[in-house]
Amino acid sequence: MSLIKDIYSPSFYDRFANTMAVVIPSFDKKNFIEKIFTDEFKTLEWKERMKHTTRVFYTFLPENYPQAINIIEKIIDQLRADNFGEDGLAFVFLADYIESYGLDDFETSVKALEIVTRFISCEFAVRPFIIKYGNRMIDQMVVWSKHKNHKVRRFACEGSRPRLPWAMAIPALKKDPKPLIPLLENLKADPSEFVRRSVANNINDIAKDHPDIVIALAERWKGISRETDAIIKHGSRTLLKQGHTEILKHYGLVSEQIAVADLTILTPEVKIGDSLGFTFNLENQGETPQTVRLEYGIYYRKAKGHLARKVFKISEKTYLPGETIKIHRKQSFRIITTKVFYIGQHELSVIVNGEEKGKNTFEVLEG
């Protein structure tokens, strides 16, 4: 199985060097390849190879940063002409170049980010600029949120997420995300699903620190369009999983008339590598139809012996008065690289519209 670092292959560099040679007549391809494939190259992981590529790339561009950006723009045009393909992860070093060498030149870097992100997303590269320039950079991203190109609009939203995964956090936006609201307002009805999903992710980031802001957005955006309703619903997913009272009320998710009965653990002893099986009955005891967000929680035993709940969604649907349904589910305890299981007592709960309606225990054993 190929590894992500292997995108930086001899064939990639050979082809990229050919493009460089078209744009820069004095380009020395042999020297470029030799500088890339140092004795240490094979030991480098993906990000290290990317950074190494940035540094080597730098040595073949003018020292003058605006001149170098002009060359990069021409390289991107030539890559397109050569049918190299856009959005290839290997080209993230073009964004990294701006982050690494352009932080002190705001005006040139703003133009560069707008150009490069249409070829390879600059959502990671822009974050040091937000940290350094604050609202000046955010104001520019608000402008980009009205850009004719959907990749630039999506970049404006994704790059400004307070908690973008795998990227540096932006403490100022975690503390006060209000400068992002004009940007989100501009994109709430964007025609691109690619952009709208980013809006939802940005909102979900905000919800983790400022649920009140997200609830206010939900109220203000309600009913604008089916797409906007979907954005706020997806952006509220963390609050819904947490059973946040106000967001549950917003969606009419109440639990008083919904009963859970006969919660049964089918596998009271689960070996690591096997699956937990369980079943229960759900009934709408009310006199009106009721929307039910049905979830279950696994209270996993952690290394220090305490239990920590993780919530899994089963369904969200409307139940008619008197309707009863029997639910069967399995939860895997198969070992994966991102999950460690600990032996001992665990707990299972059934969650109806954010409220736990039943709980039972089971044992996890060595596989």
One Martini backbone bead per residue (centre of mass of N, CA, C, O) as a GRO file, in nm:
protein
  367
    1MET     BB    1   0.095   0.037   0.024
    2SER     BB    2   0.069   0.357  -0.021
    3LEU     BB    3   0.202   0.658   0.080
    4ILE     BB    4   0.169   0.991   0.116
    5LYS     BB    5   0.478   1.055   0.067
    6ASP     BB    6   0.475   0.922  -0.236
    7ILE     BB    7   0.392   1.177  -0.400
    8TYR     BB    8   0.707   1.224  -0.371
    9SER     BB    9   0.825   1.144  -0.662
   10PRO     BB   10   1.023   1.113  -0.929
   11SER     BB   11   0.795   1.174  -1.135
   12PHE     BB   12   0.700   1.437  -1.015
   13TYR     BB   13   0.970   1.598  -1.031
   14ASP     BB   14   1.017   1.562  -1.331
   15ARG     BB   15   0.760   1.705  -1.428
   16PHE     BB   16   0.793   1.971  -1.273
   17ALA     BB   17   1.069   2.046  -1.397
   18ASN     BB   18   0.963   2.079  -1.684
   19THR     BB   19   0.786   2.321  -1.616
   20MET     BB   20   1.006   2.507  -1.507
   21ALA     BB   21   1.172   2.517  -1.777
   22VAL     BB   22   0.959   2.682  -1.933
   23VAL     BB   23   0.953   2.938  -1.737
   24ILE     BB   24   1.275   2.887  -1.674
   25PRO     BB   25   1.539   2.894  -1.881
   26SER     BB   26   1.774   2.863  -1.639
   27PHE     BB   27   1.691   2.597  -1.549
   28ASP     BB   28   1.823   2.326  -1.337
   29LYS     BB   29   1.727   2.013  -1.326
   30LYS     BB   30   1.959   1.847  -1.208
   31ASN     BB   31   1.993   2.020  -0.952
   32PHE     BB   32   1.710   1.988  -0.843
   33ILE     BB   33   1.709   1.678  -0.806
   34GLU     BB   34   1.956   1.669  -0.617
   35LYS     BB   35   1.827   1.847  -0.389
   36ILE     BB   36   1.593   1.660  -0.328
   37PHE     BB   37   1.779   1.384  -0.333
   38THR     BB   38   1.881   1.320  -0.058
   39ASP     BB   39   1.990   1.108   0.185
   40GLU     BB   40   1.720   1.183   0.370
   41PHE     BB   41   1.455   1.155   0.206
   42LYS     BB   42   1.350   0.862   0.283
   43THR     BB   43   1.302   0.955   0.600
   44LEU     BB   44   1.081   1.136   0.519
   45GLU     BB   45   0.794   1.271   0.571
   46TRP     BB   46   0.550   1.437   0.431
   47LYS     BB   47   0.594   1.722   0.561
   48GLU     BB   48   0.900   1.719   0.523
   49ARG     BB   49   0.891   1.702   0.213
   50MET     BB   50   0.737   1.959   0.167
   51LYS     BB   51   0.940   2.154   0.303
   52HIS     BB   52   1.179   2.072   0.129
   53THR     BB   53   1.053   2.166  -0.137
   54THR     BB   54   1.028   2.460  -0.064
   55ARG     BB   55   1.332   2.517  -0.023
   56VAL     BB   56   1.422   2.437  -0.305
   57PHE     BB   57   1.236   2.618  -0.469
   58TYR     BB   58   1.350   2.889  -0.358
   59THR     BB   59   1.641   2.860  -0.502
   60PHE     BB   60   1.481   2.901  -0.806
   61LEU     BB   61   1.407   3.186  -0.715
   62PRO     BB   62   1.366   3.489  -0.658
   63GLU     BB   63   1.436   3.689  -0.388
   64ASN     BB   64   1.215   3.850  -0.485
   65TYR     BB   65   0.899   3.810  -0.393
   66PRO     BB   66   0.719   3.933  -0.620
   67GLN     BB   67   0.874   3.786  -0.845
   68ALA     BB   68   0.818   3.499  -0.746
   69ILE     BB   69   0.508   3.514  -0.769
   70ASN     BB   70   0.506   3.558  -1.073
   71ILE     BB   71   0.628   3.279  -1.134
   72ILE     BB   72   0.413   3.104  -0.998
   73GLU     BB   73   0.183   3.189  -1.181
   74LYS     BB   74   0.318   3.070  -1.438
   75ILE     BB   75   0.339   2.781  -1.337
   76ILE     BB   76   0.037   2.731  -1.308
   77ASP     BB   77  -0.032   2.779  -1.602
   78GLN     BB   78   0.154   2.544  -1.703
   79LEU     BB   79   0.025   2.313  -1.546
   80ARG     BB   80  -0.242   2.337  -1.695
   81ALA     BB   81  -0.126   2.300  -1.982
   82ASP     BB   82   0.000   2.009  -1.881
   83ASN     BB   83  -0.220   1.851  -1.718
   84PHE     BB   84  -0.161   1.811  -1.396
   85GLY     BB   85  -0.369   1.915  -1.207
   86GLU     BB   86  -0.585   1.996  -0.961
   87ASP     BB   87  -0.561   1.960  -0.610
   88GLY     BB   88  -0.287   1.849  -0.550
   89LEU     BB   89  -0.120   1.775  -0.266
   90ALA     BB   90   0.177   1.819  -0.361
   91PHE     BB   91   0.119   2.149  -0.405
   92VAL     BB   92   0.133   2.273  -0.109
   93PHE     BB   93   0.414   2.421  -0.138
   94LEU     BB   94   0.298   2.681  -0.263
   95ALA     BB   95   0.161   2.774  -0.001
   96ASP     BB   96   0.410   2.748   0.185
   97TYR     BB   97   0.573   2.971   0.055
   98ILE     BB   98   0.397   3.203   0.153
   99GLU     BB   99   0.421   3.142   0.456
  100SER     BB  100   0.747   3.141   0.468
  101TYR     BB  101   0.807   3.431   0.272
  102GLY     BB  102   0.524   3.641   0.309
  103LEU     BB  103   0.443   3.763   0.597
  104ASP     BB  104   0.568   4.073   0.544
  105ASP     BB  105   0.377   4.074   0.266
  106PHE     BB  106   0.063   4.141   0.238
  107GLU     BB  107  -0.016   4.230  -0.051
  108THR     BB  108   0.123   4.003  -0.211
  109SER     BB  109  -0.006   3.760  -0.054
  110VAL     BB  110  -0.298   3.812  -0.121
  111LYS     BB  111  -0.264   3.766  -0.424
  112ALA     BB  112  -0.139   3.481  -0.400
  113LEU     BB  113  -0.367   3.333  -0.253
  114GLU     BB  114  -0.586   3.381  -0.472
  115ILE     BB  115  -0.431   3.219  -0.691
  116VAL     BB  116  -0.339   2.945  -0.556
  117THR     BB  117  -0.622   2.842  -0.439
  118ARG     BB  118  -0.718   2.758  -0.739
  119PHE     BB  119  -0.507   2.506  -0.728
  120ILE     BB  120  -0.431   2.516  -0.408
  121SER     BB  121  -0.508   2.517  -0.101
  122CYS     BB  122  -0.465   2.794   0.163
  123GLU     BB  123  -0.586   2.728   0.456
  124PHE     BB  124  -0.310   2.703   0.613
  125ALA     BB  125  -0.137   2.955   0.517
  126VAL     BB  126  -0.334   3.191   0.634
  127ARG     BB  127  -0.313   3.175   0.951
  128PRO     BB  128  -0.061   3.353   1.014
  129PHE     BB  129  -0.203   3.610   0.904
  130ILE     BB  130  -0.429   3.624   1.110
  131ILE     BB  131  -0.247   3.643   1.358
  132LYS     BB  132  -0.087   3.902   1.266
  133TYR     BB  133  -0.345   4.088   1.127
  134GLY     BB  134  -0.622   4.004   1.182
  135ASN     BB  135  -0.882   4.195   1.069
  136ARG     BB  136  -0.738   4.253   0.804
  137MET     BB  137  -0.764   3.958   0.705
  138ILE     BB  138  -1.065   3.912   0.750
  139ASP     BB  139  -1.161   4.136   0.558
  140GLN     BB  140  -1.048   3.992   0.309
  141MET     BB  141  -1.222   3.732   0.344
  142VAL     BB  142  -1.488   3.875   0.302
  143VAL     BB  143  -1.430   3.953   0.015
  144TRP     BB  144  -1.385   3.654  -0.085
  145SER     BB  145  -1.686   3.562  -0.022
  146LYS     BB  146  -1.754   3.723  -0.320
  147HIS     BB  147  -1.629   3.551  -0.514
  148LYS     BB  148  -1.656   3.391  -0.825
  149ASN     BB  149  -1.481   3.172  -0.697
  150HIS     BB  150  -1.537   2.889  -0.509
  151LYS     BB  151  -1.250   2.842  -0.394
  152VAL     BB  152  -1.221   3.118  -0.259
  153ARG     BB  153  -1.469   3.105  -0.079
  154ARG     BB  154  -1.387   2.848   0.072
  155PHE     BB  155  -1.114   2.952   0.178
  156ALA     BB  156  -1.227   3.180   0.354
  157CYS     BB  157  -1.377   2.979   0.546
  158GLU     BB  158  -1.169   2.754   0.614
  159GLY     BB  159  -0.925   2.942   0.701
  160SER     BB  160  -1.120   3.074   0.949
  161ARG     BB  161  -1.128   2.851   1.131
  162PRO     BB  162  -1.077   2.811   1.466
  163ARG     BB  163  -1.058   2.456   1.430
  164LEU     BB  164  -0.870   2.347   1.219
  165PRO     BB  165  -0.768   2.063   1.122
  166TRP     BB  166  -0.414   2.032   1.136
  167ALA     BB  167  -0.406   2.323   1.248
  168MET     BB  168  -0.362   2.614   1.358
  169ALA     BB  169  -0.479   2.797   1.586
  170ILE     BB  170  -0.719   3.078   1.667
  171PRO     BB  171  -0.754   3.238   1.951
  172ALA     BB  172  -0.923   3.493   1.877
  173LEU     BB  173  -1.164   3.322   1.744
  174LYS     BB  174  -1.228   3.153   1.991
  175LYS     BB  175  -1.298   3.402   2.170
  176ASP     BB  176  -1.393   3.587   1.893
  177PRO     BB  177  -1.615   3.523   1.613
  178LYS     BB  178  -1.764   3.782   1.502
  179PRO     BB  179  -1.587   3.854   1.242
  180LEU     BB  180  -1.728   3.599   1.079
  181ILE     BB  181  -2.026   3.668   1.021
  182PRO     BB  182  -2.017   3.816   0.744
  183LEU     BB  183  -1.903   3.572   0.592
  184LEU     BB  184  -2.136   3.373   0.655
  185GLU     BB  185  -2.360   3.545   0.534
  186ASN     BB  186  -2.249   3.539   0.239
  187LEU     BB  187  -2.260   3.192   0.241
  188LYS     BB  188  -2.551   3.071   0.322
  189ALA     BB  189  -2.634   3.067  -0.018
  190ASP     BB  190  -2.446   2.905  -0.168
  191PRO     BB  191  -2.422   2.721  -0.470
  192SER     BB  192  -2.197   2.559  -0.322
  193GLU     BB  193  -2.148   2.275  -0.144
  194PHE     BB  194  -1.848   2.309  -0.076
  195VAL     BB  195  -1.903   2.575   0.079
  196ARG     BB  196  -2.135   2.498   0.273
  197ARG     BB  197  -1.972   2.290   0.434
  198SER     BB  198  -1.773   2.498   0.547
  199VAL     BB  199  -1.977   2.664   0.702
  200ALA     BB  200  -2.061   2.437   0.893
  201ASN     BB  201  -1.776   2.394   1.015
  202ASN     BB  202  -1.743   2.675   1.130
  203ILE     BB  203  -1.989   2.667   1.314
  204ASN     BB  204  -1.899   2.421   1.479
  205ASP     BB  205  -1.655   2.557   1.600
  206ILE     BB  206  -1.809   2.784   1.746
  207ALA     BB  207  -1.996   2.599   1.926
  208LYS     BB  208  -1.764   2.501   2.126
  209ASP     BB  209  -1.756   2.818   2.256
  210HIS     BB  210  -2.045   2.959   2.112
  211PRO     BB  211  -2.362   2.868   2.118
  212ASP     BB  212  -2.520   3.140   2.108
  213ILE     BB  213  -2.436   3.220   1.820
  214VAL     BB  214  -2.560   2.973   1.675
  215ILE     BB  215  -2.851   3.007   1.772
  216ALA     BB  216  -2.888   3.284   1.641
  217LEU     BB  217  -2.842   3.186   1.354
  218ALA     BB  218  -3.068   2.978   1.343
  219GLU     BB  219  -3.297   3.186   1.376
  220ARG     BB  220  -3.218   3.379   1.134
  221TRP     BB  221  -3.202   3.132   0.901
  222LYS     BB  222  -3.471   3.025   0.916
  223GLY     BB  223  -3.616   2.942   0.600
  224ILE     BB  224  -3.453   3.049   0.357
  225SER     BB  225  -3.351   2.746   0.296
  226ARG     BB  226  -3.266   2.426   0.258
  227GLU     BB  227  -2.958   2.478   0.256
  228THR     BB  228  -2.942   2.654   0.512
  229ASP     BB  229  -3.066   2.447   0.703
  230ALA     BB  230  -2.836   2.242   0.658
  231ILE     BB  231  -2.606   2.406   0.767
  232ILE     BB  232  -2.711   2.446   1.062
  233LYS     BB  233  -2.742   2.150   1.127
  234HIS     BB  234  -2.443   2.069   1.082
  235GLY     BB  235  -2.332   2.305   1.271
  236SER     BB  236  -2.502   2.158   1.530
  237ARG     BB  237  -2.388   1.868   1.598
  238THR     BB  238  -2.250   1.910   1.872
  239LEU     BB  239  -2.497   2.017   2.027
  240LEU     BB  240  -2.675   1.769   1.976
  241LYS     BB  241  -2.486   1.563   2.114
  242GLN     BB  242  -2.498   1.731   2.392
  243GLY     BB  243  -2.797   1.831   2.444
  244HIS     BB  244  -2.873   2.116   2.378
  245THR     BB  245  -3.149   2.280   2.466
  246GLU     BB  246  -3.187   2.512   2.250
  247ILE     BB  247  -3.142   2.341   1.991
  248LEU     BB  248  -3.367   2.140   2.046
  249LYS     BB  249  -3.596   2.348   2.043
  250HIS     BB  250  -3.550   2.454   1.757
  251TYR     BB  251  -3.622   2.138   1.650
  252GLY     BB  252  -3.844   2.003   1.835
  253LEU     BB  253  -3.671   1.827   2.060
  254VAL     BB  254  -3.859   1.625   2.250
  255SER     BB  255  -3.905   1.360   2.530
  256GLU     BB  256  -4.157   1.309   2.718
  257GLN     BB  257  -4.329   1.097   2.504
  258ILE     BB  258  -4.064   0.916   2.498
  259ALA     BB  259  -4.008   0.566   2.510
  260VAL     BB  260  -3.790   0.334   2.682
  261ALA     BB  261  -3.757  -0.025   2.637
  262ASP     BB  262  -3.588  -0.313   2.680
  263LEU     BB  263  -3.290  -0.291   2.746
  264THR     BB  264  -3.050  -0.505   2.571
  265ILE     BB  265  -2.771  -0.699   2.621
  266LEU     BB  266  -2.641  -0.942   2.402
  267THR     BB  267  -2.322  -0.872   2.494
  268PRO     BB  268  -2.198  -0.861   2.808
  269GLU     BB  269  -1.940  -0.991   2.663
  270VAL     BB  270  -1.657  -0.824   2.508
  271LYS     BB  271  -1.431  -0.876   2.276
  272ILE     BB  272  -1.163  -0.773   2.141
  273GLY     BB  273  -1.290  -0.758   1.796
  274ASP     BB  274  -1.576  -0.735   1.852
  275SER     BB  275  -1.933  -0.699   1.924
  276LEU     BB  276  -2.188  -0.499   2.027
  277GLY     BB  277  -2.514  -0.598   2.138
  278PHE     BB  278  -2.843  -0.435   2.094
  279THR     BB  279  -3.176  -0.363   2.244
  280PHE     BB  280  -3.493  -0.175   2.180
  281ASN     BB  281  -3.775   0.022   2.268
  282LEU     BB  282  -3.988   0.257   2.086
  283GLU     BB  283  -4.226   0.521   2.204
  284ASN     BB  284  -4.510   0.712   2.121
  285GLN     BB  285  -4.719   0.850   2.386
  286GLY     BB  286  -4.846   1.058   2.227
  287GLU     BB  287  -5.090   1.269   2.029
  288THR     BB  288  -4.840   1.343   1.847
  289PRO     BB  289  -4.615   1.399   1.642
  290GLN     BB  290  -4.253   1.301   1.665
  291THR     BB  291  -3.940   1.410   1.667
  292VAL     BB  292  -3.646   1.187   1.653
  293ARG     BB  293  -3.334   1.183   1.807
  294LEU     BB  294  -3.138   0.894   1.773
  295GLU     BB  295  -2.916   0.762   2.024
  296TYR     BB  296  -2.591   0.648   2.139
  297GLY     BB  297  -2.388   0.565   2.426
  298ILE     BB  298  -2.040   0.521   2.495
  299TYR     BB  299  -1.870   0.423   2.791
  300TYR     BB  300  -1.546   0.452   2.797
  301ARG     BB  301  -1.268   0.315   2.906
  302LYS     BB  302  -0.988   0.449   3.043
  303ALA     BB  303  -0.665   0.451   3.148
  304LYS     BB  304  -0.765   0.582   3.444
  305GLY     BB  305  -1.081   0.446   3.469
  306HIS     BB  306  -1.261   0.626   3.333
  307LEU     BB  307  -1.552   0.760   3.181
  308ALA     BB  308  -1.634   0.818   2.822
  309ARG     BB  309  -1.847   0.970   2.604
  310LYS     BB  310  -1.987   0.843   2.293
  311VAL     BB  311  -2.173   0.949   2.012
  312PHE     BB  312  -2.440   0.780   1.821
  313LYS     BB  313  -2.621   0.774   1.537
  314ILE     BB  314  -2.930   0.645   1.413
  315SER     BB  315  -3.173   0.874   1.394
  316GLU     BB  316  -3.418   1.094   1.211
  317LYS     BB  317  -3.767   1.097   1.297
  318THR     BB  318  -4.112   1.045   1.263
  319TYR     BB  319  -4.360   0.972   1.511
  320LEU     BB  320  -4.645   0.837   1.571
  321PRO     BB  321  -4.900   0.788   1.750
  322GLY     BB  322  -4.816   0.484   1.916
  323GLU     BB  323  -4.550   0.425   1.801
  324THR     BB  324  -4.350   0.124   1.750
  325ILE     BB  325  -3.997   0.027   1.791
  326LYS     BB  326  -3.734  -0.194   1.706
  327ILE     BB  327  -3.394  -0.192   1.809
  328HIS     BB  328  -3.090  -0.273   1.632
  329ARG     BB  329  -2.740  -0.303   1.742
  330LYS     BB  330  -2.390  -0.238   1.658
  331GLN     BB  331  -2.055  -0.231   1.816
  332SER     BB  332  -1.735  -0.192   1.753
  333PHE     BB  333  -1.411  -0.358   1.886
  334ARG     BB  334  -1.216  -0.299   1.673
  335ILE     BB  335  -0.898  -0.254   1.593
  336ILE     BB  336  -0.754   0.069   1.564
  337THR     BB  337  -0.528   0.326   1.532
  338THR     BB  338  -0.740   0.548   1.689
  339LYS     BB  339  -0.805   0.299   1.898
  340VAL     BB  340  -0.839   0.225   2.249
  341PHE     BB  341  -0.892  -0.055   2.454
  342TYR     BB  342  -1.038  -0.129   2.778
  343ILE     BB  343  -1.070  -0.323   3.028
  344GLY     BB  344  -1.398  -0.359   3.151
  345GLN     BB  345  -1.637  -0.151   3.247
  346HIS     BB  346  -1.918  -0.046   3.063
  347GLU     BB  347  -2.146   0.180   2.886
  348LEU     BB  348  -2.498   0.212   2.787
  349SER     BB  349  -2.695   0.451   2.600
  350VAL     BB  350  -3.009   0.609   2.544
  351ILE     BB  351  -3.091   0.880   2.311
  352VAL     BB  352  -3.349   1.136   2.338
  353ASN     BB  353  -3.326   1.437   2.251
  354GLY     BB  354  -3.060   1.445   2.461
  355GLU     BB  355  -3.189   1.213   2.642
  356GLU     BB  356  -3.147   0.983   2.878
  357LYS     BB  357  -3.344   0.662   2.892
  358GLY     BB  358  -3.100   0.451   2.915
  359LYS     BB  359  -2.899   0.200   3.104
  360ASN     BB  360  -2.602  -0.010   3.065
  361THR     BB  361  -2.388  -0.291   3.109
  362PHE     BB  362  -2.045  -0.397   3.020
  363GLU     BB  363  -1.784  -0.617   2.915
  364VAL     BB  364  -1.437  -0.596   2.851
  365LEU     BB  365  -1.222  -0.816   2.681
  366GLU     BB  366  -0.989  -0.997   2.587
  367GLY     BB  367  -0.904  -1.128   2.260
   0.00000   0.00000   0.00000
